[in-house]
Amino acid sequence: MSTMSNSCCAPKTSTTRTSDIDTDDLARMCKALAHPARVQLLRHLIDHGDCYFGKLTDVLPLAPSTISQHVSILKEAGLIEGSSDEQRVCYCVNKERLQQLKAAMAEL
């Protein structure tokens, strides 16, 4: 009988978390990214840069109401922001929040 090393399961030293979001918040952001359409929307906004004034229905072949639901979930998670003036809505990525997500994911 061969003996297998359990080095992968050995206790590790305690690490200090540097991200400033708690586990519930991290889970909320991960859940927001758990749908391909929301990932596509976020990627589109990241690639676009600053404010995107176009129609998000041009980004994905989904009904406007479906896109609205996806946008609401991304907003609730704090990953995107939207502001409107008289004629149009501006969507943009919350860069600080995205950086927090990246830092928290790196610590897993």
DSSP file (Angstrom, degrees, kcal/mol; ACC not computed):
  #  RESIDUE AA STRUCTURE BP1 BP2  ACC     N-H-->O    O-->H-N    N-H-->O    O-->H-N    TCO  KAPPA ALPHA  PHI   PSI    X-CA   Y-CA   Z-CA
    1    1 A M              0   0    0      0, 0.0     2,-0.3     0, 0.0     0, 0.0   0.000 360.0 360.0 360.0 131.5    0.0    0.0    0.0
    2    2 A S        -     0   0    0      1,-0.0     2,-0.5     0, 0.0     0, 0.0  -0.635 360.0-134.5 -91.1 148.4    1.4    3.4   -0.9
    3    3 A T        -     0   0    0     -2,-0.3     2,-0.4     0, 0.0    -1,-0.0  -0.859  16.1-147.4-102.0 134.8    1.2    6.3    1.3
    4    4 A M        -     0   0    0     -2,-0.5     2,-0.3     2,-0.0     0, 0.0  -0.786  17.4-118.7-101.8 143.7    0.1    9.6   -0.1
    5    5 A S        -     0   0    0     -2,-0.4     3,-0.3     1,-0.1    -1,-0.0  -0.600  12.1-157.3 -79.1 137.4    1.3   12.9    1.1
    6    6 A N    >   +     0   0    0     -2,-0.3     3,-1.4     1,-0.2     4,-0.4  -0.052  53.3 125.6-101.2  30.7   -1.3   15.2    2.5
    7    7 A S  G >   +     0   0    0      1,-0.3     3,-0.7     2,-0.2    -1,-0.2   0.805  68.6  59.0 -61.9 -27.6    0.8   18.3    1.9
    8    8 A C  G 3  S+     0   0    0     -3,-0.3    -1,-0.3     1,-0.2    -2,-0.1   0.753 110.0  43.3 -71.9 -21.0   -2.0   19.9    0.0
    9    9 A C  G <  S+     0   0    0     -3,-1.4    -1,-0.2     2,-0.1    -2,-0.2   0.341  84.2 125.0-105.0   5.6   -4.2   19.6    3.0
   10   10 A A  S <  S-     0   0    0     -3,-0.7     2,-0.0    -4,-0.4    -3,-0.0  -0.357  74.1 -94.5 -65.1 145.0   -1.7   20.8    5.6
   11   11 A P        -     0   0    0      0, 0.0     2,-0.2     0, 0.0    -1,-0.1  -0.352  42.0-145.0 -62.3 137.8   -2.8   23.7    7.7
   12   12 A K        -     0   0    0      1,-0.1     2,-0.1    -3,-0.1     3,-0.1  -0.649  22.9 -96.1-100.0 159.5   -1.6   27.0    6.4
   13   13 A T        -     0   0    0     -2,-0.2    -1,-0.1     1,-0.1     2,-0.1  -0.417  52.6 -90.5 -70.7 152.5   -0.5   30.0    8.3
   14   14 A S        -     0   0    0     -2,-0.1     2,-0.4    -3,-0.0    -1,-0.1  -0.375  42.7-152.8 -64.9 137.0   -3.2   32.6    8.9
   15   15 A T        -     0   0    0     -2,-0.1     2,-0.5    -3,-0.1    -1,-0.0  -0.872  12.3-125.3-113.3 148.8   -3.3   35.3    6.2
   16   16 A T        -     0   0    0     -2,-0.4     2,-0.4     2,-0.0    -2,-0.0  -0.795  23.1-133.5 -92.0 128.4   -4.5   38.8    6.7
   17   17 A R        -     0   0    0     -2,-0.5    87,-0.1     1,-0.1    -1,-0.0  -0.657  19.9-175.0 -81.8 132.6   -7.2   39.9    4.2
   18   18 A T        +     0   0    0     -2,-0.4    -1,-0.1    85,-0.2    86,-0.1   0.608  50.3 102.9-103.7 -14.3   -6.6   43.2    2.7
   19   19 A S        -     0   0    0     84,-0.2    81,-0.1     1,-0.1    -2,-0.0  -0.385  65.6-141.6 -70.0 150.2   -9.8   43.6    0.7
   20   20 A D  S    S+     0   0    0     -2,-0.1     2,-0.4     2,-0.1    -1,-0.1  -0.008  70.6  91.1-104.7  29.9  -12.3   46.0    2.3
   21   21 A I        -     0   0    0     79,-0.2     2,-0.1    80,-0.0    -2,-0.1  -0.954  69.8-129.0-121.3 146.5  -15.5   44.0    1.4
   22   22 A D     >  -     0   0    0     -2,-0.4     4,-2.4     1,-0.1     5,-0.2  -0.307  31.7 -98.7 -86.9 174.9  -17.1   41.4    3.6
   23   23 A T  H  > S+     0   0    0      1,-0.2     4,-2.5     2,-0.2     5,-0.2   0.854 121.6  53.4 -65.6 -35.5  -18.1   37.9    2.5
   24   24 A D  H  > S+     0   0    0      2,-0.2     4,-2.1     1,-0.2    -1,-0.2   0.915 110.9  47.3 -64.2 -41.5  -21.8   38.8    2.0
   25   25 A D  H  > S+     0   0    0      2,-0.2     4,-2.1     1,-0.2    -2,-0.2   0.906 111.8  50.0 -66.4 -42.2  -20.8   41.6   -0.3
   26   26 A L  H  X S+     0   0    0     -4,-2.4     4,-2.5     1,-0.2    -2,-0.2   0.921 110.4  50.2 -61.7 -43.9  -18.3   39.4   -2.2
   27   27 A A  H  X S+     0   0    0     -4,-2.5     4,-2.6     1,-0.2    -1,-0.2   0.885 108.0  53.8 -62.2 -38.7  -21.0   36.8   -2.7
   28   28 A R  H  X S+     0   0    0     -4,-2.1     4,-1.9     2,-0.2    -1,-0.2   0.911 111.0  45.6 -62.2 -43.0  -23.4   39.4   -4.0
   29   29 A M  H  X S+     0   0    0     -4,-2.1     4,-1.2     2,-0.2    -2,-0.2   0.907 113.0  49.5 -68.5 -40.3  -20.9   40.5   -6.6
   30   30 A C  H  < S+     0   0    0     -4,-2.5     3,-0.3     1,-0.2    -2,-0.2   0.905 110.1  51.4 -64.3 -40.2  -20.1   37.0   -7.6
   31   31 A K  H >< S+     0   0    0     -4,-2.6     3,-1.5     1,-0.2    -1,-0.2   0.882 105.6  55.9 -63.3 -37.7  -23.9   36.2   -7.9
   32   32 A A  H 3< S+     0   0    0     -4,-1.9     3,-0.4     1,-0.3    -1,-0.2   0.816 110.0  46.1 -63.7 -29.3  -24.3   39.3  -10.1
   33   33 A L  T 3< S+     0   0    0     -4,-1.2    -1,-0.3    -3,-0.3    -2,-0.2   0.305  85.8  95.3 -94.7   9.1  -21.6   37.8  -12.4
   34   34 A A  S <  S+     0   0    0     -3,-1.5    -1,-0.2    -4,-0.1    -2,-0.1   0.356  72.9  72.1 -83.8   7.1  -23.1   34.3  -12.4
   35   35 A H  S >> S-     0   0    0     -3,-0.4     4,-1.9     1,-0.1     3,-0.5  -0.986  77.2-137.7-123.9 132.0  -25.1   35.0  -15.6
   36   36 A P  H 3> S+     0   0    0      0, 0.0     4,-2.5     0, 0.0     5,-0.2   0.838 103.2  56.7 -56.5 -35.5  -23.4   35.2  -19.1
   37   37 A A  H 3> S+     0   0    0      1,-0.2     4,-2.4     2,-0.2     5,-0.1   0.899 107.5  47.9 -64.7 -39.2  -25.5   38.2  -20.1
   38   38 A R  H <> S+     0   0    0     -3,-0.5     4,-2.5     2,-0.2    -1,-0.2   0.875 110.5  51.4 -70.4 -36.1  -24.4   40.2  -17.1
   39   39 A V  H  X S+     0   0    0     -4,-1.9     4,-2.8     2,-0.2    -2,-0.2   0.924 110.9  49.2 -63.1 -43.5  -20.7   39.3  -17.8
   40   40 A Q  H  X S+     0   0    0     -4,-2.5     4,-2.5     2,-0.2    -2,-0.2   0.916 111.2  49.0 -62.0 -43.6  -21.2   40.4  -21.4
   41   41 A L  H  X S+     0   0    0     -4,-2.4     4,-2.3     2,-0.2    -2,-0.2   0.933 112.8  47.2 -61.8 -45.7  -22.7   43.7  -20.3
   42   42 A L  H  X S+     0   0    0     -4,-2.5     4,-2.5     1,-0.2    -2,-0.2   0.925 112.5  49.5 -62.9 -44.6  -20.0   44.4  -17.8
   43   43 A R  H  X S+     0   0    0     -4,-2.8     4,-2.9     1,-0.2     5,-0.2   0.903 109.6  52.3 -60.5 -41.1  -17.3   43.5  -20.4
   44   44 A H  H  X S+     0   0    0     -4,-2.5     4,-2.1     1,-0.2    -1,-0.2   0.927 111.4  45.9 -61.2 -44.6  -18.9   45.8  -22.9
   45   45 A L  H  X S+     0   0    0     -4,-2.3     4,-1.4     2,-0.2    48,-0.3   0.874 112.6  50.5 -68.1 -36.6  -18.9   48.7  -20.4
   46   46 A I  H  < S+     0   0    0     -4,-2.5     3,-0.3     1,-0.2    -2,-0.2   0.941 112.9  46.4 -63.5 -46.8  -15.3   48.0  -19.4
   47   47 A D  H  < S+     0   0    0     -4,-2.9    -2,-0.2     1,-0.2    -1,-0.2   0.835 108.8  56.2 -64.6 -32.9  -14.2   48.0  -23.1
   48   48 A H  H  < S-     0   0    0     -4,-2.1     2,-0.6     1,-0.2    -1,-0.2   0.829  94.1-156.0 -71.2 -31.1  -16.2   51.1  -23.8
   49   49 A G     <  +     0   0    0     -4,-1.4    44,-0.5    -3,-0.3    -1,-0.2  -0.821  55.3  21.0  97.3-120.6  -14.4   53.1  -21.1
   50   50 A D  S    S-     0   0    0     -2,-0.6    43,-0.2     1,-0.2     2,-0.1   0.512 117.5 -17.5 -64.9-143.2  -16.2   56.1  -19.7
   51   51 A C        -     0   0    0     41,-0.1     2,-0.6    39,-0.1    41,-0.2  -0.378  57.6-147.1 -68.6 137.5  -20.0   56.5  -20.0
   52   52 A Y  B     +A   91   0A   0     39,-2.9    39,-2.2    -3,-0.1     4,-0.1  -0.930  18.7 176.0-105.6 116.5  -21.9   54.5  -22.5
   53   53 A F        +     0   0    0     -2,-0.6    36,-0.3    37,-0.2    -1,-0.1   0.415  47.3 103.1-100.0   0.3  -24.9   56.4  -23.8
   54   54 A G  S    S-     0   0    0      1,-0.1     2,-0.5    37,-0.1    35,-0.1  -0.090  84.2 -85.2 -76.1 178.8  -25.9   53.7  -26.3
   55   55 A K    >   -     0   0    0      1,-0.1     3,-1.6     2,-0.0     4,-0.3  -0.744  26.0-147.9 -85.9 128.1  -28.8   51.3  -26.1
   56   56 A L  G >> S+     0   0    0     -2,-0.5     4,-1.5     1,-0.3     3,-1.0   0.702  96.4  71.6 -69.7 -17.8  -27.9   48.2  -24.2
   57   57 A T  G 34 S+     0   0    0      1,-0.2    -1,-0.3     2,-0.2     5,-0.2   0.702  91.7  59.2 -68.2 -17.8  -30.3   46.3  -26.4
   58   58 A D  G <4 S+     0   0    0     -3,-1.6    -1,-0.2     1,-0.1    -2,-0.2   0.669 103.4  52.4 -79.5 -17.3  -27.7   46.8  -29.2
   59   59 A V  T <4 S+     0   0    0     -3,-1.0    -2,-0.2    -4,-0.3    -1,-0.1   0.878 119.5  24.4 -84.4 -42.2  -25.1   45.0  -27.1
   60   60 A L  S  < S-     0   0    0     -4,-1.5     2,-2.1     2,-0.1    -1,-0.2  -0.962  75.8-124.2-128.1 142.6  -27.2   41.8  -26.4
   61   61 A P  S    S+     0   0    0      0, 0.0     2,-0.3     0, 0.0    -4,-0.1  -0.361  72.5 117.4 -82.3  61.2  -30.0   40.3  -28.4
   62   62 A L  S    S-     0   0    0     -2,-2.1    -2,-0.1    -5,-0.2    -3,-0.1  -0.850  74.0 -88.5-124.4 160.7  -32.4   40.3  -25.4
   63   63 A A     >  -     0   0    0     -2,-0.3     4,-2.4     1,-0.1     3,-0.5  -0.362  38.9-117.2 -64.0 145.9  -35.7   42.0  -24.7
   64   64 A P  H  > S+     0   0    0      0, 0.0     4,-2.4     0, 0.0     5,-0.1   0.863 115.8  54.2 -53.5 -38.0  -35.3   45.4  -23.1
   65   65 A S  H  > S+     0   0    0      2,-0.2     4,-1.8     1,-0.2     5,-0.1   0.875 108.4  49.2 -66.6 -35.6  -37.1   44.2  -20.0
   66   66 A T  H  > S+     0   0    0     -3,-0.5     4,-2.1     2,-0.2    -1,-0.2   0.918 111.7  48.0 -68.2 -43.7  -34.6   41.4  -19.6
   67   67 A I  H  X S+     0   0    0     -4,-2.4     4,-2.8     1,-0.2     5,-0.2   0.899 108.5  55.4 -63.2 -39.7  -31.7   43.7  -20.1
   68   68 A S  H  X S+     0   0    0     -4,-2.4     4,-2.3    -5,-0.2    -1,-0.2   0.899 107.1  49.8 -59.4 -41.5  -33.2   46.0  -17.5
   69   69 A Q  H  X S+     0   0    0     -4,-1.8     4,-1.9     2,-0.2    -1,-0.2   0.918 111.6  48.3 -63.7 -43.2  -33.3   43.2  -15.0
   70   70 A H  H  X S+     0   0    0     -4,-2.1     4,-2.2     1,-0.2    -2,-0.2   0.907 111.3  50.1 -64.0 -41.5  -29.7   42.3  -15.6
   71   71 A V  H  X S+     0   0    0     -4,-2.8     4,-2.6     1,-0.2    -1,-0.2   0.906 107.9  54.1 -62.8 -41.7  -28.7   46.0  -15.3
   72   72 A S  H  X S+     0   0    0     -4,-2.3     4,-2.7     1,-0.2    -1,-0.2   0.894 108.2  49.1 -60.3 -40.6  -30.6   46.2  -12.0
   73   73 A I  H  X S+     0   0    0     -4,-1.9     4,-1.7     2,-0.2    -1,-0.2   0.913 111.8  48.2 -66.6 -42.7  -28.7   43.2  -10.6
   74   74 A L  H  <>S+     0   0    0     -4,-2.2     5,-2.0     2,-0.2     6,-1.0   0.881 113.4  48.5 -64.8 -37.6  -25.3   44.7  -11.7
   75   75 A K  H ><5S+     0   0    0     -4,-2.6     3,-1.5     3,-0.2    -2,-0.2   0.925 108.3  52.8 -66.6 -45.0  -26.3   48.0  -10.1
   76   76 A E  H 3<5S+     0   0    0     -4,-2.7    -1,-0.2     1,-0.3    -2,-0.2   0.837 108.6  51.1 -60.4 -33.0  -27.4   46.4   -6.8
   77   77 A A  T 3<5S-     0   0    0     -4,-1.7    -1,-0.3    -5,-0.2    -2,-0.2   0.558 114.9-122.0 -79.6  -7.8  -24.0   44.7   -6.6
   78   78 A G  T < 5S+     0   0    0     -3,-1.5    19,-0.2    -4,-0.3    -3,-0.2   0.579  79.3 119.9  80.7  10.1  -22.4   48.1   -7.2
   79   79 A L  S   <S+     0   0    0     -5,-2.0    15,-2.5    -6,-0.2     2,-0.3   0.795  75.8  25.5 -81.2 -27.8  -20.5   47.0  -10.3
   80   80 A I  E     -B   93   0A   0     -6,-1.0     2,-0.3    13,-0.3    13,-0.2  -0.919  66.6-153.1-130.9 161.6  -22.1   49.5  -12.6
   81   81 A E  E     -B   92   0A   0     11,-3.0    11,-2.4    -2,-0.3     2,-0.4  -0.934   6.5-164.4-128.5 153.5  -23.7   52.9  -12.2
   82   82 A G  E     +B   91   0A   0     -2,-0.3     2,-0.3     9,-0.2     9,-0.2  -0.996   8.1 176.2-141.0 134.4  -26.3   54.6  -14.3
   83   83 A S  E     -B   90   0A   0      7,-2.3     7,-3.8    -2,-0.4     2,-0.4  -0.972  12.9-153.2-134.1 152.3  -27.3   58.2  -14.4
   84   84 A S  E     -B   89   0A   0     -2,-0.3     5,-0.2     5,-0.3     2,-0.2  -0.934   9.7-170.5-128.9 148.9  -29.8   59.9  -16.7
   85   85 A D        -     0   0    0      3,-2.5     5,-0.0    -2,-0.4     0, 0.0  -0.338  58.0 -67.9-111.7-157.3  -30.4   63.3  -18.1
   86   86 A E  S    S+     0   0    0      1,-0.2     3,-0.1    -2,-0.2    -2,-0.0   0.836 128.1  19.9 -66.0 -33.5  -33.5   64.4  -20.0
   87   87 A Q  S    S+     0   0    0      1,-0.2     2,-0.3     0, 0.0    -1,-0.2   0.689 121.5  19.9-112.8 -23.9  -33.0   62.3  -23.0
   88   88 A R        -     0   0    0      2,-0.0    -3,-2.5     0, 0.0     2,-0.4  -0.916  60.5-119.0-149.4 168.2  -30.6   59.4  -22.3
   89   89 A V  E     - B   0  84A   0     -2,-0.3     2,-0.5   -36,-0.3    -5,-0.3  -0.919  19.3-148.7-114.5 138.6  -29.0   57.2  -19.7
   90   90 A C  E     - B   0  83A   0     -7,-3.8    -7,-2.3    -2,-0.4     2,-0.4  -0.927  12.9-167.4-106.5 126.0  -25.3   56.9  -19.1
   91   91 A Y  E     +AB  52  82A   0    -39,-2.2   -39,-2.9    -2,-0.5     2,-0.3  -0.931  14.8 162.4-112.0 137.6  -24.0   53.5  -18.0
   92   92 A C  E     - B   0  81A   0    -11,-2.4   -11,-3.0    -2,-0.4     2,-0.3  -0.985  39.2-101.3-149.4 160.3  -20.5   53.1  -16.6
   93   93 A V  E     - B   0  80A   0    -44,-0.5     2,-1.4    -2,-0.3   -13,-0.3  -0.603  29.3-126.6 -80.5 138.8  -18.4   50.6  -14.6
   94   94 A N     >  -     0   0    0    -15,-2.5     4,-2.4    -2,-0.3     5,-0.2  -0.740  29.2-169.8 -82.8  94.7  -17.8   51.4  -11.0
   95   95 A K  H  > S+     0   0    0     -2,-1.4     4,-2.1     1,-0.2    -1,-0.2   0.843  80.4  52.5 -62.1 -37.4  -14.0   51.1  -11.3
   96   96 A E  H  > S+     0   0    0      2,-0.2     4,-2.0     1,-0.2    -1,-0.2   0.924 111.5  46.5 -63.9 -43.6  -13.4   51.2   -7.5
   97   97 A R  H  > S+     0   0    0      2,-0.2     4,-2.2   -19,-0.2    -2,-0.2   0.892 110.8  52.2 -66.1 -40.3  -15.9   48.5   -6.9
   98   98 A L  H  X S+     0   0    0     -4,-2.4     4,-2.4     1,-0.2    -1,-0.2   0.890 108.8  51.0 -63.3 -39.0  -14.5   46.3   -9.7
   99   99 A Q  H  X S+     0   0    0     -4,-2.1     4,-2.4     2,-0.2    -1,-0.2   0.887 107.8  52.7 -65.5 -38.6  -11.0   46.7   -8.2
  100  100 A Q  H  X S+     0   0    0     -4,-2.0     4,-2.6     2,-0.2    -2,-0.2   0.913 109.4  49.7 -61.0 -42.4  -12.4   45.6   -4.8
  101  101 A L  H  X S+     0   0    0     -4,-2.2     4,-2.6     1,-0.2     5,-0.2   0.930 110.6  49.3 -62.2 -45.9  -13.9   42.5   -6.4
  102  102 A K  H  X S+     0   0    0     -4,-2.4     4,-2.0     1,-0.2    -1,-0.2   0.908 112.3  48.1 -60.8 -42.4  -10.5   41.7   -8.1
  103  103 A A  H  X S+     0   0    0     -4,-2.4     4,-0.9     2,-0.2    -1,-0.2   0.914 112.6  48.1 -65.3 -43.0   -8.7   42.2   -4.8
  104  104 A A  H  < S+     0   0    0     -4,-2.6     3,-0.5     1,-0.2     4,-0.4   0.895 111.5  50.0 -66.0 -39.6  -11.1   40.0   -2.9
  105  105 A M  H >< S+     0   0    0     -4,-2.6     3,-1.3     1,-0.2    -1,-0.2   0.868 105.6  57.1 -66.0 -36.2  -11.0   37.3   -5.6
  106  106 A A  H 3< S+     0   0    0     -4,-2.0    -1,-0.2     1,-0.3    -2,-0.2   0.763 102.6  56.7 -66.0 -24.2   -7.2   37.3   -5.5
  107  107 A E  T 3<        0   0    0     -4,-0.9    -1,-0.3    -3,-0.5    -2,-0.2   0.540 360.0 360.0 -85.6  -7.1   -7.3   36.5   -1.8
  108  108 A L    <         0   0    0     -3,-1.3    -1,-0.2    -4,-0.4    -2,-0.1   0.518 360.0 360.0 -71.9 360.0   -9.4   33.4   -2.2
